[in-house]
Amino acid sequence: MKVLLINGSPHPHGCTFTALSEVARAIEAGGVETHIVHTGSRVQGCVACGKCRETGLCVFSDDRVNECIRLLKESDGLVVGAPVHYAGPSAALCAFLDRLFYGKAGAYAYKPAAAVVSCRRGGASASFDRLNKYFTISAMPVVASTYWNEVHGNRPEEVLQDAEGLHTMRVLGASMAWMVKAFALARQHGLPPPPIEPKVMTNFIR
Ligand SMILES: Cc1cc2nc3c(=O)[nH]c(=O)nc-3n(C[C@H](O)[C@H](O)[C@H](O)COP(=O)(O)O)c2cc1C
């Protein structure tokens, strides 16, 4: 069993990575493998060509989106980490997630997921809510902690002083490991996730 963690910060080893690392340690302590991938900061936005609906992959292959599509399909859970930029998740991460999810979400259904945000001072809740939208439109059960999953700090050393933030990360990691194992056990004992009926899209016109 494995959980994929996506670091959407421009800094490969910054505050977001520090938070994700704390989550990853708790997941590993729960007996589940982890894999952290950095998105990089040059990420193409979705051009809405719709080709991914035919191929399952994005037409752009010069960043790590297609690699993460493959990794997520093989993984049992997902954690997405974002720095807060102007009270929202970083633009590059949103571009990355638009292309990771659009037209492919069926393959991710019932994989437990969580978002983690890192900010200096404000905008954490709005960013957290935005990221959870990717999961809740994709039938991915959201894993919770004892607070909204945020750490505070401008540098990794400051995040390491955010005792409550780190506690939130550890509880989240433990819950993720438990949920991933519980879902696997349910499947083994003849309780697979329910089939999803074909989607009806009315586009608000009738
Ligand atoms: C363009 C930009 C916008 C930012 N906007 C906010 C903000 O709205 N609220 C906040 O608290 N911090 C803001 N910050 C600070 C970062 O969220 C904070 O330093 C974060 O922990 C950095 O994570 P990282 O080291 O993973 O990049 C901003 C930083 C940048 C570069």
The ligand as an SDF file (V2000), in Angstrom:
LIG
                    3D

 31 33  0  0  0  0  0  0  0  0999 V2000
    3.2680   35.1590   -4.2000 C   0  0  0  0  0  0  0  0  0  0  0  0
    3.1280   34.8430   -2.7400 C   0  0  0  0  0  0  0  0  0  0  0  0
    1.9350   35.1210   -2.1010 C   0  0  0  0  0  0  0  0  0  0  0  0
    1.7760   34.8110   -0.7510 C   0  0  0  0  0  0  0  0  0  0  0  0
    0.5610   35.0360   -0.1610 N   0  0  0  0  0  0  0  0  0  0  0  0
    0.3830   34.7170    1.1330 C   0  0  0  0  0  0  0  0  0  0  0  0
   -0.8930   34.8840    1.7460 C   0  0  0  0  0  0  0  0  0  0  0  0
   -1.8860   35.2870    1.1430 O   0  0  0  0  0  0  0  0  0  0  0  0
   -1.0010   34.5740    3.0630 N   0  0  0  0  0  0  0  0  0  0  0  0
    0.0660   34.1230    3.7940 C   0  0  0  0  0  0  0  0  0  0  0  0
   -0.0930   33.8860    4.9760 O   0  0  0  0  0  0  0  0  0  0  0  0
    1.2740   33.8900    3.2300 N   0  0  0  0  0  0  0  0  0  0  0  0
    1.4490   34.1840    1.9240 C   0  0  0  0  0  0  0  0  0  0  0  0
    2.6750   33.9470    1.3320 N   0  0  0  0  0  0  0  0  0  0  0  0
    3.7240   33.2990    2.1170 C   0  0  0  0  0  0  0  0  0  0  0  0
    3.7370   31.7660    1.9140 C   0  0  0  0  0  0  0  0  0  0  0  0
    2.4580   31.2230    1.9220 O   0  0  0  0  0  0  0  0  0  0  0  0
    4.5180   31.0720    3.0230 C   0  0  0  0  0  0  0  0  0  0  0  0
    5.8010   31.6180    3.1120 O   0  0  0  0  0  0  0  0  0  0  0  0
    4.5780   29.5600    2.7970 C   0  0  0  0  0  0  0  0  0  0  0  0
    4.7190   28.9230    4.0200 O   0  0  0  0  0  0  0  0  0  0  0  0
    5.7290   29.1980    1.8960 C   0  0  0  0  0  0  0  0  0  0  0  0
    5.7510   27.8070    1.6550 O   0  0  0  0  0  0  0  0  0  0  0  0
    6.9200   27.1510    0.7840 P   0  0  0  0  0  0  0  0  0  0  0  0
    8.2020   27.3350    1.5570 O   0  0  0  0  0  0  0  0  0  0  0  0
    6.5500   25.7310    0.6220 O   0  0  0  0  0  0  0  0  0  0  0  0
    6.9420   27.8960   -0.5180 O   0  0  0  0  0  0  0  0  0  0  0  0
    2.8500   34.2410   -0.0030 C   0  0  0  0  0  0  0  0  0  0  0  0
    4.0700   33.9730   -0.6670 C   0  0  0  0  0  0  0  0  0  0  0  0
    4.2040   34.2620   -2.0160 C   0  0  0  0  0  0  0  0  0  0  0  0
    5.5010   33.9280   -2.7070 C   0  0  0  0  0  0  0  0  0  0  0  0
  1  2  1  0
  2  3  1  0
  2 30  2  0
  3  4  2  0
  4  5  1  0
  4 28  1  0
  5  6  2  0
  6  7  1  0
  6 13  1  0
  7  8  2  0
  7  9  1  0
  9 10  1  0
 10 11  2  0
 10 12  1  0
 12 13  2  0
 13 14  1  0
 14 15  1  0
 14 28  1  0
 15 16  1  0
 16 17  1  0
 16 18  1  0
 18 19  1  0
 18 20  1  0
 20 21  1  0
 20 22  1  0
 22 23  1  0
 23 24  1  0
 24 25  2  0
 24 26  1  0
 24 27  1  0
 28 29  2  0
 29 30  1  0
 30 31  1  0
M  END
$$$$
